[in-house]
């Protein structure tokens, strides 16, 4: 990964963006969350091997921009029974690092812990986010988000919300 200070986003600006993205997902503010993505976006949650080839290996989630929009439309129908009632979510995003620049994107890593509360009880989700952030029309947007779950190599309970 190359590093170019000229194009690298400031870590404080990045943190504000990541904290906002997490809050929008936790509060089920899907339209606002969806607006954070670039048209060529990829949202990926690998299964088993964090370094697997996402095009040929099984994934928990592997969405392009159109699939992200479809997922949001499904949530809005109210017929996504796995989210009726909605999960109560809160996540902590920490250890934010600007890792470098690749093309027009600033690559950022962060750890997270997410608590999901449902009738069935609580689930604790933890892992590492890797983002590709890009400035578009003066605003930061996500061109990619990879979620490496700590437990992605074991059977997982239903993951029916935005991780």
DSSP file (Angstrom, degrees, kcal/mol; ACC not computed):
  #  RESIDUE AA STRUCTURE BP1 BP2  ACC     N-H-->O    O-->H-N    N-H-->O    O-->H-N    TCO  KAPPA ALPHA  PHI   PSI    X-CA   Y-CA   Z-CA
    1    1 A X              0   0    0      0, 0.0     2,-0.2     0, 0.0   101,-0.1   0.000 360.0 360.0 360.0 128.1    0.0    0.0    0.0
    2    2 A X        -     0   0    0     99,-0.5    99,-2.7    98,-0.1     2,-0.5  -0.517 360.0-143.0 -85.6 157.6    1.5    3.3   -1.0
    3    3 A X        +     0   0    0     97,-0.3     2,-0.4    -2,-0.2     3,-0.1  -0.984  18.4 177.0-124.0 129.7    1.2    6.3    1.2
    4    4 A X    >>  -     0   0    0     -2,-0.5     3,-1.5     1,-0.1     4,-1.2  -0.897  14.9-164.5-134.5 104.3    0.8    9.8   -0.1
    5    5 A X  T 34 S+     0   0    0     -2,-0.4     3,-0.2     1,-0.3    -1,-0.1   0.809  87.4  67.0 -58.0 -30.7    0.4   12.5    2.5
    6    6 A X  T 34 S+     0   0    0      1,-0.2    -1,-0.3    -3,-0.1    -3,-0.0   0.830 114.7  26.7 -60.1 -32.6   -1.0   14.9   -0.2
    7    7 A X  T <4 S+     0   0    0     -3,-1.5     2,-0.2     2,-0.1    -1,-0.2   0.464  94.0 113.6-110.6  -4.5   -4.1   12.8   -0.6
    8    8 A X     <  -     0   0    0     -4,-1.2     2,-0.2    -3,-0.2    93,-0.1  -0.500  65.3-125.4 -74.6 134.2   -4.4   11.2    2.8
    9    9 A X        -     0   0    0     -2,-0.2     2,-0.1     1,-0.1    -1,-0.1  -0.507  30.5-100.8 -76.5 146.6   -7.4   12.2    5.0
   10   10 A X     >  -     0   0    0     -2,-0.2     4,-2.3     1,-0.1     3,-0.3  -0.446  26.8-127.6 -66.1 137.3   -6.8   13.6    8.5
   11   11 A X  H  > S+     0   0    0      1,-0.2     4,-2.7     2,-0.2     5,-0.1   0.835 108.2  53.6 -60.2 -35.2   -7.4   11.0   11.2
   12   12 A X  H  > S+     0   0    0      2,-0.2     4,-2.1     1,-0.2    -1,-0.2   0.900 109.8  47.3 -67.6 -39.5   -9.8   13.3   13.1
   13   13 A X  H  > S+     0   0    0     -3,-0.3     4,-1.8     2,-0.2    -2,-0.2   0.904 113.0  50.0 -65.1 -41.9  -11.9   13.9   10.0
   14   14 A X  H  X S+     0   0    0     -4,-2.3     4,-2.8     2,-0.2    -2,-0.2   0.926 108.5  52.3 -62.1 -46.5  -11.9   10.1    9.4
   15   15 A X  H  X S+     0   0    0     -4,-2.7     4,-2.9     1,-0.2     5,-0.3   0.923 107.4  51.6 -58.2 -45.5  -12.9    9.4   13.0
   16   16 A X  H  X S+     0   0    0     -4,-2.1     4,-2.0     1,-0.2    -1,-0.2   0.907 111.8  47.8 -58.8 -41.0  -15.9   11.8   12.7
   17   17 A X  H  X S+     0   0    0     -4,-1.8     4,-2.7     2,-0.2    -2,-0.2   0.944 113.3  46.7 -64.7 -47.6  -17.0   10.1    9.5
   18   18 A X  H  X S+     0   0    0     -4,-2.8     4,-2.3     1,-0.2    -2,-0.2   0.889 111.9  50.6 -63.8 -39.6  -16.7    6.6   11.0
   19   19 A X  H  X S+     0   0    0     -4,-2.9     4,-2.2    -5,-0.2    -1,-0.2   0.906 112.3  47.3 -64.8 -40.6  -18.5    7.5   14.2
   20   20 A X  H  X S+     0   0    0     -4,-2.0     4,-2.7    -5,-0.3    -2,-0.2   0.920 110.6  51.7 -65.4 -44.4  -21.3    9.0   12.1
   21   21 A X  H  X S+     0   0    0     -4,-2.7     4,-1.9     1,-0.2    -2,-0.2   0.914 111.5  47.6 -59.0 -43.6  -21.5    5.9    9.9
   22   22 A X  H  X S+     0   0    0     -4,-2.3     4,-2.8     2,-0.2    -1,-0.2   0.910 111.5  50.2 -64.1 -43.3  -21.8    3.7   13.0
   23   23 A X  H  X S+     0   0    0     -4,-2.2     4,-2.3     2,-0.2     6,-0.2   0.919 109.1  51.1 -63.1 -43.8  -24.5    5.9   14.6
   24   24 A X  H  <>S+     0   0    0     -4,-2.7     5,-2.7     1,-0.2    -1,-0.2   0.909 113.2  45.5 -61.3 -41.6  -26.6    5.9   11.4
   25   25 A X  H ><5S+     0   0    0     -4,-1.9     3,-1.4    -5,-0.2   137,-0.2   0.926 112.7  50.4 -66.5 -44.4  -26.4    2.1   11.2
   26   26 A X  H 3<5S+     0   0    0     -4,-2.8    63,-0.6     1,-0.3    -2,-0.2   0.854 112.9  46.7 -61.5 -35.0  -27.1    1.7   14.9
   27   27 A X  T 3<5S-     0   0    0     -4,-2.3    -1,-0.3    -5,-0.2    -2,-0.2   0.315 111.4-119.9 -91.9   8.4  -30.2    4.0   14.7
   28   28 A X  T < 5 +     0   0    0     -3,-1.4     2,-1.5     1,-0.2     3,-0.2   0.834  59.3 152.7  57.8  34.7  -31.5    2.2   11.5
   29   29 A X     >< +     0   0    0     -5,-2.7     4,-2.2    -6,-0.2    -1,-0.2  -0.559  13.2 165.4 -92.5  70.2  -31.2    5.5    9.6
   30   30 A X  H  >  +     0   0    0     -2,-1.5     4,-3.2     1,-0.2     5,-0.2   0.811  63.4  54.8 -65.9 -37.6  -30.8    3.5    6.4
   31   31 A X  H  > S+     0   0    0     -3,-0.2     4,-1.6     2,-0.2    -1,-0.2   0.932 113.5  43.3 -63.8 -43.1  -31.4    6.2    3.8
   32   32 A X  H  4 S+     0   0    0      2,-0.2     4,-0.4     1,-0.2    -2,-0.2   0.889 115.1  49.9 -67.6 -38.6  -28.7    8.4    5.4
   33   33 A X  H >< S+     0   0    0     -4,-2.2     3,-1.5     1,-0.2    -2,-0.2   0.921 109.3  51.6 -64.5 -44.3  -26.4    5.4    5.8
   34   34 A X  H >< S+     0   0    0     -4,-3.2     3,-1.7     1,-0.3    -1,-0.2   0.854 100.5  63.1 -61.4 -35.1  -26.9    4.4    2.1
   35   35 A X  T 3< S+     0   0    0     -4,-1.6    -1,-0.3     1,-0.3    -2,-0.2   0.624  88.9  71.4 -67.0 -12.0  -26.0    8.0    1.0
   36   36 A X  T <  S+     0   0    0     -3,-1.5   106,-3.1    -4,-0.4    -1,-0.3   0.571  83.9  90.4 -78.8  -8.8  -22.5    7.5    2.4
   37   37 A X  E <  S-a  142   0A   0     -3,-1.7   106,-0.2   104,-0.2     2,-0.1  -0.597  72.6-128.5 -95.3 148.8  -21.5    5.0   -0.4
   38   38 A X  E >   -     0   0A   0    104,-2.6     3,-1.5    -2,-0.2    -1,-0.1  -0.480  33.6-106.2 -82.0 162.6  -19.9    5.7   -3.8
   39   39 A X  E 3  S+     0   0A   0      1,-0.3    26,-0.3    -2,-0.1    27,-0.1   0.766 121.1  48.9 -61.9 -25.3  -21.6    4.3   -6.9
   40   40 A X  E 3  S+     0   0A   0     25,-0.1    -1,-0.3    24,-0.1   103,-0.1   0.086  87.5 148.8-100.2  23.6  -18.8    1.6   -7.2
   41   41 A X  E <   -     0   0A   0     -3,-1.5    24,-0.8   101,-0.1     2,-0.4  -0.109  32.0-162.0 -65.5 152.7  -19.0    0.5   -3.6
   42   42 A X  E     -aB 144  64A   0    101,-1.1   103,-2.2    22,-0.2     2,-0.5  -0.994   2.5-167.9-134.1 128.7  -18.4   -2.9   -2.2
   43   43 A X  E     +aB 145  63A   0     20,-2.8    20,-3.0    -2,-0.4     2,-0.4  -0.974  19.7 178.6-117.2 115.4  -19.6   -4.1    1.3
   44   44 A X  E     +aB 146  62A   0    101,-3.0   103,-2.7    -2,-0.5     2,-0.5  -0.972  25.5 178.0-132.8 128.8  -17.9   -7.3    2.3
   45   45 A X  E     - B   0  61A   0     16,-3.2    15,-2.6    -2,-0.4    16,-1.5  -0.911  29.6-146.3-122.5  99.4  -18.1   -9.5    5.3
   46   46 A X  E     - B   0  59A   0     -2,-0.5     2,-0.5   101,-0.4   103,-0.4  -0.256   3.5-136.9 -66.9 153.1  -15.9  -12.6    4.7
   47   47 A X  S    S-     0   0    0     11,-1.0     2,-2.1     2,-0.2   106,-0.2  -0.948  72.5 -22.6-108.8 128.1  -16.7  -16.0    6.1
   48   48 A X  S    S+     0   0    0    104,-2.0     2,-0.6    -2,-0.5   105,-0.1  -0.426 128.8  51.1  80.8 -70.3  -13.9  -18.1    7.6
   49   49 A X    >   -     0   0    0     -2,-2.1     3,-1.8     1,-0.1    -2,-0.2  -0.913  62.9-158.8-112.7 113.9  -10.8  -16.6    5.9
   50   50 A X  T 3  S+     0   0    0     -2,-0.6    -1,-0.1     1,-0.3    -4,-0.1   0.745  96.4  46.9 -61.4 -23.8  -10.4  -12.8    6.1
   51   51 A X  T 3  S+     0   0    0      2,-0.1    -1,-0.3    -3,-0.1     3,-0.1   0.226  84.5 130.1-104.0  13.4   -8.1  -12.9    3.1
   52   52 A X  S <  S-     0   0    0     -3,-1.8     2,-0.8     1,-0.1    -6,-0.0  -0.176  73.7 -94.8 -62.8 159.8  -10.2  -15.2    0.9
   53   53 A X    >>  -     0   0    0      1,-0.2     4,-2.2     2,-0.0     3,-1.3  -0.701  33.7-154.2 -75.7 111.1  -10.9  -14.2   -2.7
   54   54 A X  T 34 S+     0   0    0     -2,-0.8    -1,-0.2     1,-0.3    -2,-0.1   0.687  89.9  57.0 -65.3 -17.6  -14.3  -12.5   -2.3
   55   55 A X  T 34 S+     0   0    0      1,-0.1    -1,-0.3     3,-0.0    -2,-0.0   0.698 120.9  23.9 -85.9 -19.8  -15.2  -13.4   -5.9
   56   56 A X  T <4 S+     0   0    0     -3,-1.3     2,-0.3     2,-0.1    -2,-0.2   0.529 110.6  72.3-123.0  -9.3  -14.8  -17.1   -5.5
   57   57 A X  S  < S-     0   0    0     -4,-2.2     2,-0.0     1,-0.1     0, 0.0  -0.765  87.9 -92.4-110.5 155.6  -15.2  -17.9   -1.8
   58   58 A X        -     0   0    0     -2,-0.3   -11,-1.0   -11,-0.1     2,-0.3  -0.343  44.1-168.9 -61.5 140.3  -18.3  -17.9    0.4
   59   59 A X  E     -B   46   0A   0    -13,-0.2   -13,-0.2     1,-0.1     3,-0.2  -0.922  31.8-137.6-128.1 155.4  -19.1  -14.6    2.2
   60   60 A X  E    S+     0   0A   0    -15,-2.6     2,-0.4     1,-0.4   -14,-0.2   0.911 100.3   1.7 -72.8 -46.5  -21.5  -13.7    4.9
   61   61 A X  E     +B   45   0A   0    -16,-1.5   -16,-3.2    -3,-0.1    -1,-0.4  -0.993  63.8 167.3-138.6 135.8  -22.2  -10.5    2.9
   62   62 A X  E     +B   44   0A   0     -2,-0.4     2,-0.4   -18,-0.2   -18,-0.2  -0.677  21.3 166.6-147.4  90.1  -20.8   -9.5   -0.4
   63   63 A X  E     -B   43   0A   0    -20,-3.0   -20,-2.8    -2,-0.2     2,-0.2  -0.860  24.1-156.9-112.5 137.6  -22.8   -6.6   -1.8
   64   64 A X  E  >  -B   42   0A   0     -2,-0.4     4,-2.3   -22,-0.2   -22,-0.2  -0.403  50.8 -84.0 -91.1-176.8  -22.1   -4.2   -4.6
   65   65 A X  H  > S+     0   0    0    -24,-0.8     4,-2.0   -26,-0.3     5,-0.1   0.882 130.4  50.8 -60.2 -40.4  -23.8   -0.8   -4.7
   66   66 A X  H  > S+     0   0    0      1,-0.2     4,-2.2     2,-0.2    -1,-0.2   0.900 110.4  49.0 -64.6 -39.9  -27.0   -2.1   -6.2
   67   67 A X  H  > S+     0   0    0      2,-0.2     4,-2.7     1,-0.2    -2,-0.2   0.862 107.3  55.3 -69.1 -34.9  -27.3   -4.9   -3.7
   68   68 A X  H  X S+     0   0    0     -4,-2.3     4,-2.1     2,-0.2    -1,-0.2   0.944 109.6  47.2 -59.3 -47.1  -26.7   -2.3   -0.8
   69   69 A X  H  X S+     0   0    0     -4,-2.0     4,-2.4     1,-0.2    -2,-0.2   0.889 111.8  50.5 -61.9 -40.5  -29.7   -0.3   -2.2
   70   70 A X  H  X S+     0   0    0     -4,-2.2     4,-2.3     2,-0.2    -1,-0.2   0.914 108.4  52.2 -63.8 -43.2  -31.8   -3.5   -2.5
   71   71 A X  H  X S+     0   0    0     -4,-2.7     4,-2.0     1,-0.2    -2,-0.2   0.914 110.4  48.5 -58.9 -43.6  -31.0   -4.5    1.1
   72   72 A X  H  X S+     0   0    0     -4,-2.1     4,-2.1     1,-0.2    -2,-0.2   0.921 109.4  52.1 -64.3 -44.4  -32.1   -1.0    2.3
   73   73 A X  H  X S+     0   0    0     -4,-2.4     4,-0.9     1,-0.2    -1,-0.2   0.893 108.2  52.6 -59.2 -39.4  -35.4   -1.3    0.3
   74   74 A X  H ><>S+     0   0    0     -4,-2.3     3,-0.6     1,-0.2     5,-0.5   0.905 107.6  50.8 -63.4 -42.0  -36.0   -4.6    1.9
   75   75 A X  H ><5S+     0   0    0     -4,-2.0     3,-1.1     1,-0.2     5,-0.3   0.903 107.3  54.7 -60.1 -40.5  -35.6   -3.1    5.4
   76   76 A X  H 3<5S+     0   0    0     -4,-2.1    -1,-0.2     1,-0.2    -2,-0.2   0.705  92.5  71.2 -69.8 -20.2  -38.0   -0.3    4.5
   77   77 A X  T <<5S-     0   0    0     -4,-0.9    -1,-0.2    -3,-0.6    -2,-0.2   0.760  95.2-134.8 -68.1 -23.0  -40.8   -2.7    3.5
   78   78 A X  T < 5S+     0   0    0     -3,-1.1    -3,-0.1    -4,-0.5    -2,-0.1   0.485  83.9 100.9  79.2   1.4  -41.4   -3.7    7.2
   79   79 A X      < +     0   0    0     -5,-0.5     2,-1.8     1,-0.1     3,-0.1   0.258  39.9 108.3-102.9  10.1  -41.5   -7.3    5.9
   80   80 A X    >   -     0   0    0     -6,-0.3     3,-2.9    -5,-0.3    -1,-0.1  -0.652  52.5-173.8 -85.1  83.3  -38.0   -8.2    7.0
   81   81 A X  G >  S+     0   0    0     -2,-1.8     3,-1.6     1,-0.3    -1,-0.2   0.716  74.8  67.2 -61.5 -24.3  -39.3  -10.4    9.8
   82   82 A X  G 3  S+     0   0    0      1,-0.3    -1,-0.3    -3,-0.1    78,-0.2   0.660 106.7  44.3 -69.0 -12.1  -35.8  -11.0   11.2
   83   83 A X  G <  S+     0   0    0     -3,-2.9     2,-0.5     3,-0.1    -1,-0.3  -0.079  83.0 132.3-120.7  32.4  -35.8   -7.3   12.1
   84   84 A X  S <  S+     0   0    0     -3,-1.6     2,-0.1     1,-0.3    -1,-0.0  -0.946  85.5  20.9-123.7 108.3  -39.4   -7.1   13.5
   85   85 A X  S    S-     0   0    0     -2,-0.5    -1,-0.3    33,-0.0    34,-0.1   0.668 117.1-113.2 -72.1 164.4  -39.0   -5.6   16.0
   86   86 A X        -     0   0    0     -2,-0.1     2,-0.1     1,-0.1    -3,-0.1  -0.240  29.5-104.2 -62.8 146.9  -35.7   -4.0   15.1
   87   87 A X        -     0   0    0     73,-0.1     2,-0.6    31,-0.1    31,-0.2  -0.443  28.9-125.2 -64.0 142.8  -32.5   -5.0   16.9
   88   88 A X  E     -C  117   0A   0     29,-2.2    29,-2.6    -2,-0.1     2,-0.4  -0.860  40.1-172.7 -89.4 126.0  -31.3   -2.5   19.4
   89   89 A X  E     +C  116   0A   0    -63,-0.6     2,-0.3    -2,-0.6    27,-0.2  -0.927  23.4 167.7-126.8 143.0  -27.7   -1.8   18.4
   90   90 A X  E     -C  115   0A   0     25,-1.5    25,-3.0    -2,-0.4     2,-0.3  -0.922  12.6-174.8-150.1 132.0  -24.8    0.1   19.8
   91   91 A X  E     -C  114   0A   0     -2,-0.3     2,-0.5    23,-0.3    23,-0.3  -0.926  17.4-145.9-126.7 152.6  -21.2   -0.1   18.6
   92   92 A X  E     -C  113   0A   0     21,-2.8    21,-1.7    -2,-0.3     2,-0.5  -0.976  13.4-161.0-114.0 126.2  -17.9    1.3   19.7
   93   93 A X  E     +C  112   0A   0     -2,-0.5     2,-0.3    19,-0.2    19,-0.2  -0.932  26.0 153.7-108.1 128.4  -15.4    2.1   17.0
   94   94 A X  E     +C  111   0A   0     17,-2.6    17,-2.7    -2,-0.5     3,-0.1  -0.839  38.8  47.8-144.9 178.8  -11.8    2.4   18.1
   95   95 A X  E     -     0   0A   0     -2,-0.3     2,-0.3    15,-0.2    -1,-0.1   0.871  68.3-171.4  51.8  43.9   -8.2    2.2   17.2
   96   96 A X  E     +     0   0A   0     14,-0.2     2,-0.4    -3,-0.1    14,-0.2  -0.508   6.3 179.2 -71.0 127.7   -8.8    4.2   14.0
   97   97 A X  E     -C  109   0A   0     12,-2.9    12,-2.6    -2,-0.3     2,-0.8  -0.996  31.1-138.2-133.1 133.2   -5.7    4.2   11.8
   98   98 A X  E     -C  108   0A   0     -2,-0.4    10,-0.2    10,-0.2     3,-0.1  -0.836  24.3-174.9 -84.8 116.6   -5.1    5.8    8.4
   99   99 A X  E     -     0   0A   0      8,-2.8     2,-0.3    -2,-0.8     9,-0.2   0.659  45.2 -81.5 -92.6 -18.5   -3.2    3.0    6.7
  100  100 A X  E     -C  107   0A   0      7,-1.1     7,-2.8   -97,-0.1     2,-0.4  -0.952  47.3 -67.1 148.8-167.3   -2.3    4.8    3.5
  101  101 A X  E     -C  106   0A   0    -99,-2.7   -99,-0.5    -2,-0.3     2,-0.4  -0.977  27.9-175.7-126.8 134.7   -3.6    5.8    0.1
  102  102 A X  E >   -C  105   0A   0      3,-2.8     3,-2.2    -2,-0.4     2,-0.2  -0.941  67.6 -53.1-128.6 109.1   -4.5    3.6   -2.9
  103  103 A X  T 3  S-     0   0    0     -2,-0.4     0, 0.0     1,-0.3     0, 0.0  -0.452 122.9 -16.8  62.0-126.1   -5.4    5.6   -6.0
  104  104 A X  T 3  S+     0   0    0     -2,-0.2    31,-0.5    -3,-0.1     2,-0.4   0.461 122.1  91.3 -87.4  -2.3   -8.1    8.0   -5.0
  105  105 A X  E <   -C  102   0A   0     -3,-2.2    -3,-2.8    29,-0.1     2,-0.5  -0.756  65.0-144.7-103.8 140.0   -9.0    6.2   -1.8
  106  106 A X  E     -CD 101 133A   0     27,-3.1    27,-2.9    -2,-0.4     2,-0.5  -0.892  24.0-139.8 -92.8 126.9   -7.6    6.6    1.7
  107  107 A X  E     -CD 100 132A   0     -7,-2.8    -8,-2.8    -2,-0.5    -7,-1.1  -0.779  25.1-177.4 -93.5 128.5   -7.4    3.2    3.4
  108  108 A X  E     -CD  98 131A   0     23,-2.4    23,-3.1    -2,-0.5     2,-0.3  -0.966  12.5-161.0-130.4 139.9   -8.5    3.2    7.0
  109  109 A X  E     +CD  97 130A   0    -12,-2.6   -12,-2.9    -2,-0.4     2,-0.3  -0.909  15.7 165.2-117.9 150.4   -8.6    0.5    9.7
  110  110 A X  E     - D   0 129A   0     19,-2.1    19,-3.6    -2,-0.3     2,-0.2  -0.974  28.5-128.9-158.3 148.9  -10.6    0.4   12.9
  111  111 A X  E     -CD  94 128A   0    -17,-2.7   -17,-2.6    -2,-0.3     2,-0.3  -0.634  28.4-169.7 -92.1 158.6  -11.7   -2.1   15.6
  112  112 A X  E     -CD  93 127A   0     15,-2.2    15,-2.0    -2,-0.2     2,-0.4  -0.997  21.5-164.8-148.0 153.2  -15.3   -2.4   16.7
  113  113 A X  E     -CD  92 126A   0    -21,-1.7   -21,-2.8    -2,-0.3     2,-0.4  -0.991  18.6-170.9-130.8 130.4  -17.5   -4.0   19.3
  114  114 A X  E     -CD  91 125A   0     11,-3.6    11,-3.1    -2,-0.4     2,-0.5  -0.983  10.9-155.7-127.0 132.2  -21.2   -4.1   18.7
  115  115 A X  E     -CD  90 124A   0    -25,-3.0   -25,-1.5    -2,-0.4     2,-0.5  -0.936   9.4-168.3-107.1 126.5  -23.9   -5.1   21.1
  116  116 A X  E     -CD  89 123A   0      7,-2.7     7,-2.5    -2,-0.5     2,-0.5  -0.968   2.8-163.6-113.7 126.1  -27.2   -6.4   19.6
  117  117 A X  E     +CD  88 122A   0    -29,-2.6   -29,-2.2    -2,-0.5     2,-0.3  -0.951  21.6 151.5-113.3 127.1  -30.2   -6.8   21.9
  118  118 A X  E >   - D   0 121A   0      3,-2.4     3,-1.6    -2,-0.5   -31,-0.1  -0.833  61.4 -90.2-139.6 175.0  -33.2   -8.9   20.7
  119  119 A X  T 3  S+     0   0    0      1,-0.3     3,-0.1    -2,-0.3    -1,-0.0   0.862 125.7  58.4 -58.4 -34.4  -35.9  -11.0   22.3
  120  120 A X  T 3  S-     0   0    0      1,-0.3     2,-0.3    -3,-0.0    -1,-0.3   0.597 121.7-101.1 -73.6  -9.3  -33.6  -14.0   22.0
  121  121 A X  E <   -D  118   0A   0     -3,-1.6    -3,-2.4     2,-0.0     2,-0.4  -0.860  53.9 -36.2 125.6-160.8  -31.0  -12.2   24.1
  122  122 A X  E     -D  117   0A   0     -2,-0.3     2,-0.4    -5,-0.2    -5,-0.2  -0.798  41.2-164.2-106.1 145.1  -27.8  -10.3   23.5
  123  123 A X  E     -D  116   0A   0     -7,-2.5    -7,-2.7    -2,-0.4     2,-0.6  -0.976   9.2-150.1-121.5 141.4  -25.2  -10.9   20.9
  124  124 A X  E     -D  115   0A   0     -2,-0.4     2,-0.4    -9,-0.2    -9,-0.2  -0.963  14.8-172.5-110.7 122.6  -21.7   -9.4   21.1
  125  125 A X  E     +D  114   0A   0    -11,-3.1   -11,-3.6    -2,-0.6     2,-0.3  -0.934   9.3 170.5-113.5 136.7  -20.1   -8.9   17.7
  126  126 A X  E     +D  113   0A   0     -2,-0.4    24,-2.9   -13,-0.2    25,-0.4  -0.983  14.4 104.0-144.2 155.5  -16.5   -7.8   17.4
  127  127 A X  E     -DE 112 149A   0    -15,-2.0   -15,-2.2    -2,-0.3     2,-0.4  -0.983  57.6 -59.8 169.8-155.7  -13.9   -7.4   14.7
  128  128 A X  E     -DE 111 148A   0     20,-1.9    20,-3.1    -2,-0.3     2,-0.4  -0.983  31.9-152.6-128.5 131.0  -12.0   -5.1   12.4
  129  129 A X  E     -DE 110 147A   0    -19,-3.6   -19,-2.1    -2,-0.4     2,-0.4  -0.828   5.5-168.1 -97.5 141.0  -13.3   -2.7    9.8
  130  130 A X  E     -DE 109 146A   0     16,-2.2    16,-2.8    -2,-0.4     2,-0.3  -0.984  14.8-172.7-125.5 122.0  -11.2   -1.8    6.7
  131  131 A X  E     -DE 108 145A   0    -23,-3.1   -23,-2.4    -2,-0.4     2,-0.5  -0.801  23.7-152.1-111.3 150.7  -12.6    1.1    4.8
  132  132 A X  E     -DE 107 144A   0     12,-2.2    11,-3.3    -2,-0.3    12,-1.3  -0.982  27.2-168.8-115.5 113.3  -11.7    2.7    1.5
  133  133 A X  E     -DE 106 142A   0    -27,-2.9   -27,-3.1    -2,-0.5     2,-0.4  -0.823   7.4-176.1-109.1 142.9  -12.7    6.4    1.8
  134  134 A X  E     - E   0 141A   0      7,-2.8     7,-2.4    -2,-0.4     2,-0.6  -0.993  27.4-123.7-138.5 141.1  -12.9    8.8   -1.0
  135  135 A X  E     + E   0 140A   0    -31,-0.5     2,-0.4    -2,-0.4     5,-0.2  -0.787  33.6 178.6 -86.6 122.0  -13.7   12.5   -1.2
  136  136 A X  E >   - E   0 139A   0      3,-3.5     3,-2.0    -2,-0.6    -2,-0.0  -0.990  69.7 -16.3-127.5 120.8  -16.6   13.1   -3.6
  137  137 A X  T 3  S-     0   0    0     -2,-0.4    -1,-0.1     1,-0.3     3,-0.1   0.871 129.8 -52.3  51.7  40.4  -17.9   16.6   -4.2
  138  138 A X  T 3  S+     0   0    0      1,-0.2     2,-0.3    -3,-0.0    -1,-0.3   0.446 121.2 100.7  80.9   0.4  -16.2   17.8   -1.0
  139  139 A X  E <  S- E   0 136A   0     -3,-2.0    -3,-3.5    -5,-0.0     2,-0.3  -0.890  75.2-113.6-118.6 148.7  -17.7   15.0    1.2
  140  140 A X  E     + E   0 135A   0     -2,-0.3     2,-0.3    -5,-0.2    -5,-0.2  -0.612  39.0 177.3 -77.5 138.6  -16.2   11.7    2.4
  141  141 A X  E     - E   0 134A   0     -7,-2.4    -7,-2.8    -2,-0.3     2,-0.5  -0.957  29.7-114.0-137.9 156.9  -17.8    8.6    1.0
  142  142 A X  E     +aE  37 133A   0   -106,-3.1  -104,-2.6    -2,-0.3    -9,-0.2  -0.813  26.0 174.6 -94.0 124.9  -17.1    4.9    1.3
  143  143 A X  E    S+     0   0A   0    -11,-3.3  -101,-1.1    -2,-0.5     2,-0.3   0.605  77.0   8.0 -97.4 -16.9  -16.0    3.0   -1.7
  144  144 A X  E     -aE  42 132A   0    -12,-1.3   -12,-2.2  -103,-0.2    -1,-0.4  -0.970  55.5-172.0-159.3 147.3  -15.5   -0.2    0.3
  145  145 A X  E     -aE  43 131A   0   -103,-2.2  -101,-3.0    -2,-0.3     2,-0.5  -0.946   8.1-171.2-141.1 120.5  -16.1   -1.6    3.7
  146  146 A X  E     -aE  44 130A   0    -16,-2.8   -16,-2.2    -2,-0.4     2,-0.6  -0.943   6.2-160.8-111.3 131.8  -14.7   -4.9    4.8
  147  147 A X  E     - E   0 129A   0   -103,-2.7     2,-1.0    -2,-0.5  -101,-0.4  -0.937   2.3-167.0-117.2 109.0  -15.9   -6.4    8.1
  148  148 A X  E     - E   0 128A   0    -20,-3.1   -20,-1.9    -2,-0.6     2,-0.2  -0.811  15.3-154.7 -97.2  98.1  -13.6   -9.1    9.6
  149  149 A X  E >   - E   0 127A   0     -2,-1.0     3,-1.3  -103,-0.4   -22,-0.3  -0.490  16.5-134.0 -73.2 140.4  -15.7  -10.6   12.4
  150  150 A X  T 3  S+     0   0    0    -24,-2.9     3,-0.3     1,-0.3    -1,-0.1   0.884 107.2  39.7 -58.7 -39.5  -13.7  -12.3   15.2
  151  151 A X  T >  S+     0   0    0    -25,-0.4     3,-1.9     1,-0.2    -1,-0.3   0.042  75.2 121.4-100.6  25.5  -16.0  -15.3   15.0
  152  152 A X  T <   +     0   0    0     -3,-1.3  -104,-2.0     1,-0.3    -1,-0.2   0.559  69.1  62.4 -71.4  -4.2  -16.4  -15.6   11.2
  153  153 A X  T 3  S+     0   0    0     -3,-0.3    -1,-0.3  -106,-0.2     2,-0.3   0.323 100.1  62.4 -99.2   7.5  -15.0  -19.1   11.2
  154  154 A X  S <  S-     0   0    0     -3,-1.9  -106,-0.1     1,-0.0     2,-0.1  -0.835 103.1 -76.6-124.2 163.4  -17.9  -20.5   13.4
  155  155 A X        -     0   0    0     -2,-0.3     2,-0.3     1,-0.0    -2,-0.1  -0.399  53.7-151.9 -58.8 135.1  -21.6  -20.8   12.9
  156  156 A X        -     0   0    0     -4,-0.1     3,-0.1    -2,-0.1    -1,-0.0  -0.850  12.0-117.9-112.5 145.2  -23.1  -17.3   13.4
  157  157 A X        -     0   0    0     -2,-0.3    -1,-0.1     1,-0.2   -34,-0.0  -0.239  66.1 -53.8 -66.5 171.4  -26.6  -16.4   14.7
  158  158 A X        -     0   0    0      1,-0.1     2,-0.7     2,-0.1    -1,-0.2  -0.218  48.7-161.4 -52.4 128.1  -28.7  -14.4   12.2
  159  159 A X        +     0   0    0     -3,-0.1    -1,-0.1     1,-0.1     4,-0.1  -0.793  32.0 149.3-112.2  83.7  -26.9  -11.4   11.0
  160  160 A X        +     0   0    0     -2,-0.7     2,-0.3   -78,-0.2    -1,-0.1   0.077  50.2  63.3-111.0  22.5  -29.9   -9.4    9.7
  161  161 A X  S    S-     0   0    0    -75,-0.1     2,-0.6    -3,-0.0  -135,-0.1  -0.785  97.5 -74.6-134.9 178.3  -28.7   -5.9   10.3
  162  162 A X              0   0    0     -2,-0.3  -134,-0.1  -137,-0.2    -2,-0.1  -0.681 360.0 360.0 -82.3 119.6  -25.9   -3.7    9.1
  163  163 A X              0   0    0     -2,-0.6    -1,-0.2    -4,-0.1  -137,-0.0   0.419 360.0 360.0 -95.0 360.0  -22.7   -4.7   10.6
